[in-house]
Amino acid sequence: MTEIAQKIGCQKEYQVSRILALKTLREQVRQPWHRLTCARIARLLAGYVDSEQLTQHQQQIEQLITLQIDQIIAEDRINAYRRQRTAHTLFAESFRCYLGAVIHSS
C-alpha cells in the first residue's frame, strides 16, 4: 500500500484503501444502475413510440446508457486521485439519490 500511495500521489496508506473501496463500490453499482436506467428509459419511451420501435432501438439505447454510465464512473475515478477532490461528482450525487430512494421505500 505504501508503494501504491507513493506512485499515485497519496500521503497515507488509508487513502489508497479508500480509493480501492471506491473502485469496488463503482463495480458493484454499475450493473444495477444500468438495468434500472434501461428500464426507466423504456417506460418513458413507451408513451412516445410503439413497442416494435422500442424493441428495434433497445440495443442502441442500452449502448448509449452504457457509454454515459462509463463516462460518469470514469470522471468519479479521476476525481478520486486529485488532491482537491470534490464530493459532488455526478456519480456521487446519483448514488446519494439512489440511497435516499431505497431508504424511503423501506
C-alpha positions in Angstrom: 0.0 0.0 0.0 2.9 2.4 0.8 4.3 1.9 -2.7 0.9 2.4 -4.3 0.4 5.6 -2.3 3.7 7.0 -3.4 3.1 6.2 -7.0 -0.4 7.8 -7.2 0.5 10.8 -5.0 -1.4 9.8 -1.8 0.1 10.8 1.6 -1.1 7.8 3.6 -1.9 4.1 3.0 -5.6 4.6 4.2 -6.1 6.9 1.2 -5.2 4.0 -1.1 -7.6 1.7 0.7 -10.4 4.3 0.3 -9.7 4.6 -3.4 -9.7 0.8 -3.8 -13.0 0.6 -1.8 -14.5 3.2 -4.2 -13.4 1.1 -7.2 -15.3 -1.9 -5.7 -18.3 0.2 -5.0 -18.4 1.5 -8.6 -18.2 -2.0 -9.9 -20.9 -3.2 -7.6 -23.4 -0.5 -8.5 -22.7 -0.3 -12.2 -24.9 -3.2 -13.4 -27.9 -2.5 -11.2 -27.7 1.2 -12.2 -27.6 0.2 -15.9 -30.6 -2.2 -15.5 -32.6 0.4 -13.6 -31.8 3.2 -16.1 -32.6 1.0 -19.1 -36.0 0.0 -17.5 -36.8 3.7 -16.7 -35.9 4.8 -20.2 -38.0 2.1 -21.7 -41.0 3.1 -19.6 -40.6 6.7 -20.6 -40.3 5.9 -24.3 -43.3 3.6 -24.2 -45.5 6.6 -24.0 -44.0 8.0 -27.2 -43.2 5.1 -29.5 -44.8 1.7 -30.1 -43.3 -1.5 -28.7 -41.9 -2.6 -32.1 -39.9 0.7 -32.4 -38.7 0.4 -28.9 -37.6 -3.2 -29.5 -35.7 -2.1 -32.7 -33.8 0.5 -30.8 -33.3 -1.2 -27.5 -29.7 -2.3 -28.2 -28.8 1.2 -29.3 -30.4 2.7 -26.2 -28.6 0.3 -23.9 -25.2 1.1 -25.6 -25.8 4.9 -25.1 -26.7 4.3 -21.4 -23.5 2.2 -21.1 -21.4 5.0 -22.5 -23.0 7.6 -20.2 -22.5 5.4 -17.1 -18.9 4.6 -18.0 -18.2 8.3 -18.5 -19.7 9.2 -15.1 -17.7 6.4 -13.4 -14.5 7.5 -15.2 -15.0 11.1 -14.1 -15.5 9.9 -10.5 -12.4 7.7 -10.7 -10.3 10.6 -11.9 -11.7 12.8 -9.2 -10.6 10.2 -6.5 -7.0 10.7 -7.5 -7.0 14.5 -7.2 -5.6 16.3 -4.2 -8.5 18.7 -4.3 -11.3 16.1 -4.6 -15.0 17.0 -4.7 -17.8 15.1 -3.1 -20.2 16.4 -5.7 -19.4 14.3 -8.8 -22.3 13.1 -10.9 -21.6 9.6 -9.7 -21.7 10.6 -6.0 -24.9 12.7 -6.5 -26.6 9.8 -8.3 -25.6 7.3 -5.7 -26.9 9.6 -2.9 -30.3 9.9 -4.7 -30.4 6.2 -5.2 -29.7 5.5 -1.5 -32.3 8.1 -0.5 -34.9 6.4 -2.6 -34.0 3.0 -1.2 -34.2 4.3 2.4 -37.6 6.0 1.8 -39.1 2.9 0.1 -38.2 0.7 3.0 
